[in-house]
Amino acid sequence: SIDQTIPVAERLKHIIEEAFFMEEISPTVSIGLTHANPGESLNEIFKRADDAVYKSKKEGKNRICIVR
């Protein structure tokens, strides 16, 4: 389920932030999550995932957003 992916996404975001901790740049991580519905095409899934990433960026970056 998508709820099981949230901790993985949070860990990935944390790893990226830690990797750039000592750098002069401040990393921003925008992660979008979605799930596949039965009978759904890959294009529909990818479109929703893309929407989730743009939602994350629009809401202030450095966050994880889910579009179901």
KOLTI-280572 format. One record per atom (N, C-alpha, C, O, CB): residue number from 1; z, x, y. Coordinates in Angstrom, 2 decimals, padded with zeros to 5 digits. Each point is the difference from the previous one (the first is absolute). Last residue first. Glycine has a CB too. Layout:
REM KOLTI-280572
[pt NUM; [Z; X; Y]] ...
REM end
This chain:
REM KOLTI-280572
[pt 68; [-004.72; -003.63; 010.46]] [pt 68; [-000.10; -000.64; -001.33]] [pt 68; [-001.19; -000.90; -000.08]] [pt 68; [-000.24; -000.62; -001.04]] [pt 68; [002.70; 000.72; 000.82]] [pt 67; [-000.64; 004.39; 003.02]] [pt 67; [-000.82; -001.19; 000.19]] [pt 67; [-000.23; -000.58; -001.37]] [pt 67; [-000.63; 000.62; -000.86]] [pt 67; [-000.49; 000.28; 002.96]] [pt 66; [004.71; 002.86; 000.36]] [pt 66; [-000.52; -000.67; -001.18]] [pt 66; [-000.83; -001.20; 000.45]] [pt 66; [000.45; -000.80; 000.82]] [pt 66; [001.52; 001.57; -002.23]] [pt 65; [-000.08; 004.30; 003.58]] [pt 65; [-000.23; -001.43; 000.13]] [pt 65; [-000.64; -000.54; -001.26]] [pt 65; [-000.76; 000.68; -000.68]] [pt 65; [000.51; -000.44; 003.16]] [pt 64; [003.14; 004.29; -000.21]] [pt 64; [-000.65; -000.54; -001.19]] [pt 64; [-000.15; -001.50; 000.21]] [pt 64; [000.98; -000.68; 000.30]] [pt 64; [-000.01; 002.51; -001.82]] [pt 63; [-000.53; 002.61; 005.20]] [pt 63; [000.62; -001.11; -000.71]] [pt 63; [-000.82; -000.41; -001.22]] [pt 63; [-001.12; 000.48; -000.21]] [pt 63; [002.12; -001.26; 002.36]] [pt 62; [-001.97; 003.74; 001.89]] [pt 62; [001.14; 000.52; -000.74]] [pt 62; [000.78; -001.11; -000.71]] [pt 62; [001.23; -000.07; 000.05]] [pt 62; [-001.08; 001.94; 001.60]] [pt 61; [-003.09; -003.84; 002.17]] [pt 61; [-000.19; 001.17; -000.85]] [pt 61; [001.30; 000.37; -000.71]] [pt 61; [001.04; -000.63; 000.19]] [pt 61; [-002.83; 001.44; 001.35]] [pt 60; [000.91; -004.80; 001.28]] [pt 60; [000.73; 001.15; 000.53]] [pt 60; [-000.10; 001.26; -000.82]] [pt 60; [000.72; 000.96; 000.27]] [pt 60; [000.79; -002.56; 000.69]] [pt 59; [-003.73; -002.84; -001.48]] [pt 59; [001.41; -000.31; 000.19]] [pt 59; [000.84; 001.22; 000.39]] [pt 59; [001.22; -000.09; 000.08]] [pt 59; [-001.50; -001.74; -001.73]] [pt 58; [-004.43; 002.13; 000.64]] [pt 58; [000.16; -000.87; 001.16]] [pt 58; [001.47; -000.27; 000.30]] [pt 58; [000.38; -000.15; 001.16]] [pt 58; [-002.58; -000.90; -001.69]] [pt 57; [001.00; 003.50; -003.38]] [pt 57; [-000.28; 000.77; 001.22]] [pt 57; [000.28; -000.82; 001.25]] [pt 57; [000.58; 000.50; 000.97]] [pt 57; [-002.31; 000.81; -002.22]] [pt 56; [002.10; -003.51; -002.89]] [pt 56; [001.04; 001.03; 000.12]] [pt 56; [-000.18; 000.81; 001.28]] [pt 56; [000.96; 000.24; 000.73]] [pt 56; [-000.81; -000.11; -003.24]] [pt 55; [-003.47; -003.19; 001.36]] [pt 55; [001.20; -000.72; 000.45]] [pt 55; [001.13; 001.00; 000.22]] [pt 55; [000.74; -000.09; 000.98]] [pt 55; [-001.45; -001.99; -002.24]] [pt 54; [-003.20; 003.72; -000.64]] [pt 54; [-000.18; -000.25; 001.43]] [pt 54; [001.17; -000.77; 000.58]] [pt 54; [000.37; 000.22; 001.16]] [pt 54; [-002.83; -000.20; -001.50]] [pt 53; [002.47; 000.73; -004.30]] [pt 53; [000.11; 001.29; 000.70]] [pt 53; [-000.13; -000.22; 001.51]] [pt 53; [000.78; 000.55; 000.78]] [pt 53; [-001.73; 000.67; -002.78]] [pt 52; [000.27; -004.94; -000.77]] [pt 52; [001.41; 000.39; -000.02]] [pt 52; [000.20; 001.32; 000.74]] [pt 52; [000.99; 000.15; 000.72]] [pt 52; [-000.69; -001.34; -002.91]] [pt 51; [-004.70; -000.42; 001.52]] [pt 51; [000.70; -000.83; 000.99]] [pt 51; [001.48; 000.40; 000.10]] [pt 51; [000.57; 000.02; 001.09]] [pt 51; [-002.17; -001.91; -001.56]] [pt 50; [-000.91; 003.87; -002.92]] [pt 50; [-000.41; 000.53; 001.30]] [pt 50; [000.68; -000.77; 001.13]] [pt 50; [000.47; 000.60; 000.97]] [pt 50; [-002.69; 000.11; -001.94]] [pt 49; [002.79; -002.35; -003.34]] [pt 49; [000.73; 001.27; 000.14]] [pt 49; [-000.32; 000.65; 001.35]] [pt 49; [000.89; 000.52; 000.67]] [pt 49; [-000.93; -000.20; -003.18]] [pt 48; [-002.36; -004.17; 001.38]] [pt 48; [001.39; -000.35; 000.29]] [pt 48; [000.85; 001.27; 000.18]] [pt 48; [000.87; 000.04; 000.86]] [pt 48; [-001.14; -002.19; -002.17]] [pt 47; [-004.19; 002.72; 000.01]] [pt 47; [000.03; -000.58; 001.34]] [pt 47; [001.44; -000.32; 000.39]] [pt 47; [000.41; 000.30; 001.12]] [pt 47; [-002.72; -001.26; -001.44]] [pt 46; [001.48; 002.41; -004.09]] [pt 46; [-000.11; 001.10; 000.96]] [pt 46; [000.07; -000.51; 001.44]] [pt 46; [000.60; 000.65; 000.86]] [pt 46; [-001.97; 000.63; -002.52]] [pt 45; [001.30; -004.51; -001.76]] [pt 45; [001.24; 000.78; -000.07]] [pt 45; [-000.02; 001.12; 001.03]] [pt 45; [000.98; 000.20; 000.72]] [pt 45; [-000.76; -000.73; -003.17]] [pt 44; [-004.12; -002.03; 001.93]] [pt 44; [001.06; -000.82; 000.59]] [pt 44; [001.32; 000.76; 000.04]] [pt 44; [000.73; -000.06; 000.99]] [pt 44; [-001.89; -002.01; -001.83]] [pt 43; [-002.51; 004.11; -001.33]] [pt 43; [-000.22; -000.06; 001.45]] [pt 43; [001.09; -000.82; 000.70]] [pt 43; [000.44; 000.38; 001.08]] [pt 43; [-002.90; -000.16; -001.48]] [pt 42; [002.36; -000.01; -004.33]] [pt 42; [000.52; 001.23; 000.61]] [pt 42; [-000.18; -000.01; 001.51]] [pt 42; [000.87; 000.48; 000.73]] [pt 42; [-001.37; 000.76; -002.84]] [pt 41; [000.88; -006.00; -000.29]] [pt 41; [-000.89; 001.15; -000.01]] [pt 41; [000.68; 001.21; 000.62]] [pt 41; [000.96; -000.14; 000.76]] [pt 41; [-002.95; -001.38; -000.63]] [pt 40; [004.45; -002.65; -002.86]] [pt 40; [-000.37; 000.48; 001.33]] [pt 40; [-000.92; 001.22; -000.12]] [pt 40; [000.16; 000.82; -000.89]] [pt 40; [002.01; -001.68; 001.83]] [pt 39; [000.20; -001.68; -004.51]] [pt 39; [-001.36; -000.41; 000.31]] [pt 39; [-000.51; 000.48; 001.35]] [pt 39; [-001.12; -000.33; 000.40]] [pt 39; [001.54; -001.62; -001.79]] [pt 38; [004.78; 001.92; 000.88]] [pt 38; [-000.92; -000.18; -001.14]] [pt 38; [-001.37; -000.50; 000.48]] [pt 38; [-000.09; -000.94; 000.80]] [pt 38; [002.05; 000.45; -002.31]] [pt 37; [000.85; 003.41; 004.92]] [pt 37; [000.13; -001.34; -000.57]] [pt 37; [-000.98; -000.13; -001.16]] [pt 37; [-001.07; 000.60; 000.04]] [pt 37; [001.79; -001.57; 002.19]] [pt 36; [001.81; 005.41; 000.19]] [pt 36; [-001.22; -000.63; -000.50]] [pt 36; [000.33; -001.37; -000.59]] [pt 36; [000.93; -000.15; -000.78]] [pt 36; [-001.94; 002.42; 000.30]] [pt 35; [003.58; 000.54; 004.65]] [pt 35; [-000.04; -000.18; -001.45]] [pt 35; [-001.32; -000.67; -000.37]] [pt 35; [-000.71; -000.52; 000.86]] [pt 35; [003.24; 000.33; -000.99]] [pt 34; [-000.33; 003.57; 004.38]] [pt 34; [-000.45; -001.33; -000.38]] [pt 34; [000.03; -000.09; -001.52]] [pt 34; [000.41; 000.94; -000.67]] [pt 34; [-001.86; -001.16; 002.75]] [pt 33; [002.89; 003.68; 002.57]] [pt 33; [000.10; -000.39; -001.40]] [pt 33; [-000.53; -001.41; -000.19]] [pt 33; [000.12; -000.85; 000.88]] [pt 33; [001.86; 002.35; -001.19]] [pt 32; [-002.05; 003.04; 004.01]] [pt 32; [-000.24; -001.42; -000.25]] [pt 32; [000.03; -000.28; -001.48]] [pt 32; [-000.62; 000.72; -000.79]] [pt 32; [-000.74; -000.88; 002.88]] [pt 31; [003.11; 004.11; 001.78]] [pt 31; [-000.30; -000.34; -001.39]] [pt 31; [-000.16; -001.50; -000.11]] [pt 31; [000.83; -000.77; 000.48]] [pt 31; [000.44; 002.79; -001.33]] [pt 30; [-000.89; 002.34; 004.53]] [pt 30; [-000.26; -001.43; -000.05]] [pt 30; [-000.46; -000.33; -001.42]] [pt 30; [-001.07; 000.44; -000.42]] [pt 30; [000.47; -000.55; 002.91]] [pt 29; [003.21; 004.28; 000.39]] [pt 29; [-000.54; -000.43; -001.27]] [pt 29; [-000.14; -001.51; 000.04]] [pt 29; [000.98; -000.71; 000.18]] [pt 29; [000.07; 002.68; -001.41]] [pt 28; [-000.42; 002.68; 004.60]] [pt 28; [000.13; -001.45; -000.12]] [pt 28; [-000.71; -000.41; -001.27]] [pt 28; [-001.11; 000.46; -000.29]] [pt 28; [001.24; -000.79; 002.80]] [pt 27; [002.14; 005.20; -000.28]] [pt 27; [-000.88; -000.78; -000.88]] [pt 27; [000.25; -001.50; 000.14]] [pt 27; [001.13; -000.44; 000.18]] [pt 27; [-001.20; 002.37; -001.77]] [pt 26; [000.52; 002.26; 005.10]] [pt 26; [000.85; -001.02; -000.60]] [pt 26; [-000.89; -000.90; -000.88]] [pt 26; [-000.87; -000.69; 000.52]] [pt 26; [002.51; 000.76; 001.45]] [pt 25; [-001.97; 005.37; -000.23]] [pt 25; [-000.54; -001.36; 000.04]] [pt 25; [000.96; -000.95; -000.70]] [pt 25; [000.75; 000.40; -000.89]] [pt 25; [-003.12; 000.49; 000.94]] [pt 24; [003.20; 003.72; 000.11]] [pt 24; [000.03; -000.48; 001.38]] [pt 24; [-000.55; -001.41; 000.12]] [pt 24; [000.25; -000.69; 000.99]] [pt 24; [-000.48; 003.04; -000.22]] [pt 23; [002.72; -000.52; -005.30]] [pt 23; [-001.24; 000.18; 000.76]] [pt 23; [000.17; -000.53; 001.42]] [pt 23; [000.93; -000.75; 000.30]] [pt 23; [-002.28; 000.57; -002.43]] [pt 22; [004.55; -000.10; -001.59]] [pt 22; [000.11; 001.21; 000.81]] [pt 22; [-001.26; 000.27; 000.83]] [pt 22; [-000.06; 000.99; 000.74]] [pt 22; [001.60; -000.06; -002.48]] [pt 21; [-001.31; -004.78; -001.19]] [pt 21; [001.24; 000.02; 000.78]] [pt 21; [000.07; 001.19; 000.96]] [pt 21; [000.41; -000.16; 001.15]] [pt 21; [000.71; -001.00; -003.03]] [pt 20; [-004.50; -000.53; -001.54]] [pt 20; [-000.34; 000.35; 001.37]] [pt 20; [001.23; 000.14; 000.90]] [pt 20; [-000.14; 000.11; 001.21]] [pt 20; [-002.02; -001.28; -001.53]] [pt 19; [002.49; -000.03; -004.31]] [pt 19; [-000.96; 001.11; -000.02]] [pt 19; [-000.32; 000.49; 001.40]] [pt 19; [-000.30; 001.17; 000.20]] [pt 19; [-000.66; -002.09; -002.32]] [pt 18; [003.68; -002.97; 001.40]] [pt 18; [000.72; 001.25; -000.26]] [pt 18; [-000.94; 001.20; 000.06]] [pt 18; [000.40; 001.07; 000.46]] [pt 18; [001.23; -002.32; -001.88]] [pt 17; [-003.52; -003.07; 001.80]] [pt 17; [000.84; 000.29; 001.17]] [pt 17; [000.73; 001.32; -000.17]] [pt 17; [000.08; 000.79; 000.94]] [pt 17; [000.19; -003.25; -000.53]] [pt 16; [-002.70; 000.88; -004.07]] [pt 16; [-000.91; 000.43; 001.07]] [pt 16; [000.79; 000.35; 001.25]] [pt 16; [-000.28; 001.01; 000.64]] [pt 16; [-001.55; -002.46; -001.58]] [pt 15; [004.22; -000.34; -002.65]] [pt 15; [-000.51; 001.33; -000.36]] [pt 15; [-000.90; 000.54; 001.10]] [pt 15; [000.08; 001.17; 000.37]] [pt 15; [000.05; -001.76; -002.82]] [pt 14; [001.41; -003.87; 002.85]] [pt 14; [001.08; 000.96; 000.22]] [pt 14; [-000.46; 001.44; -000.29]] [pt 14; [000.33; 000.92; 000.75]] [pt 14; [001.36; -002.71; -001.34]] [pt 13; [-004.63; -001.77; -000.41]] [pt 13; [000.17; 000.10; 001.45]] [pt 13; [001.05; 001.06; 000.34]] [pt 13; [-000.20; 000.80; 000.91]] [pt 13; [-000.44; -003.23; -000.66]] [pt 12; [000.13; 001.36; -004.77]] [pt 12; [-001.17; 000.73; 000.49]] [pt 12; [000.09; 000.21; 001.51]] [pt 12; [-000.27; 001.09; 000.49]] [pt 12; [-001.11; -002.05; -002.36]] [pt 11; [004.64; -001.76; -000.10]] [pt 11; [000.20; 001.41; -000.39]] [pt 11; [-001.16; 000.86; 000.51]] [pt 11; [000.22; 001.10; 000.51]] [pt 11; [001.07; -001.83; -002.56]] [pt 10; [-001.62; -003.92; 002.63]] [pt 10; [001.05; 000.54; 000.87]] [pt 10; [000.26; 001.48; -000.30]] [pt 10; [000.21; 000.80; 000.91]] [pt 10; [000.83; -003.08; -000.79]] [pt 9; [-004.04; -000.05; -002.89]] [pt 9; [-000.58; 000.19; 001.33]] [pt 9; [001.03; 000.59; 000.96]] [pt 9; [-000.33; 000.87; 000.80]] [pt 9; [-001.23; -002.80; -001.21]] [pt 8; [003.07; 000.75; -003.84]] [pt 8; [-000.94; 001.12; -000.13]] [pt 8; [-000.61; 000.31; 001.37]] [pt 8; [-000.10; 001.16; 000.39]] [pt 8; [-000.42; -001.79; -002.81]] [pt 7; [003.33; -003.17; 002.03]] [pt 7; [000.75; 001.27; -000.03]] [pt 7; [-000.90; 001.23; -000.11]] [pt 7; [000.32; 001.05; 000.55]] [pt 7; [001.56; -002.30; -001.61]] [pt 6; [-004.07; -003.01; 000.97]] [pt 6; [000.63; 000.28; 001.29]] [pt 6; [000.84; 001.29; -000.05]] [pt 6; [-000.14; 000.83; 000.90]] [pt 6; [000.18; -003.30; -000.43]] [pt 5; [-002.29; 000.29; -004.26]] [pt 5; [-000.73; 001.07; 000.70]] [pt 5; [000.66; 000.40; 001.31]] [pt 5; [-000.25; 001.09; 000.51]] [pt 5; [-001.83; -001.92; -001.55]] [pt 4; [003.61; -002.77; -001.78]] [pt 4; [000.27; 001.27; -000.67]] [pt 4; [-000.70; 001.15; 000.70]] [pt 4; [000.40; 001.16; -000.17]] [pt 4; [-000.14; -002.38; -001.99]] [pt 3; [-000.97; -003.27; 003.54]] [pt 3; [001.36; 000.41; 000.36]] [pt 3; [000.38; 001.33; -000.65]] [pt 3; [000.84; 000.73; 000.54]] [pt 3; [-000.22; -003.14; -000.30]] [pt 2; [-004.70; 000.17; -001.28]] [pt 2; [-000.07; 000.76; 001.26]] [pt 2; [001.38; 000.48; 000.43]] [pt 2; [000.12; 001.04; 000.65]] [pt 2; [-002.13; -002.39; 000.03]] [pt 1; [001.08; 000.69; -005.90]] [pt 1; [000.00; -000.84; 001.19]] [pt 1; [000.00; 000.88; 001.25]] [pt 1; [000.33; 001.18; -000.04]] [pt 1; [000.89; -003.01; -001.21]] 
REM end
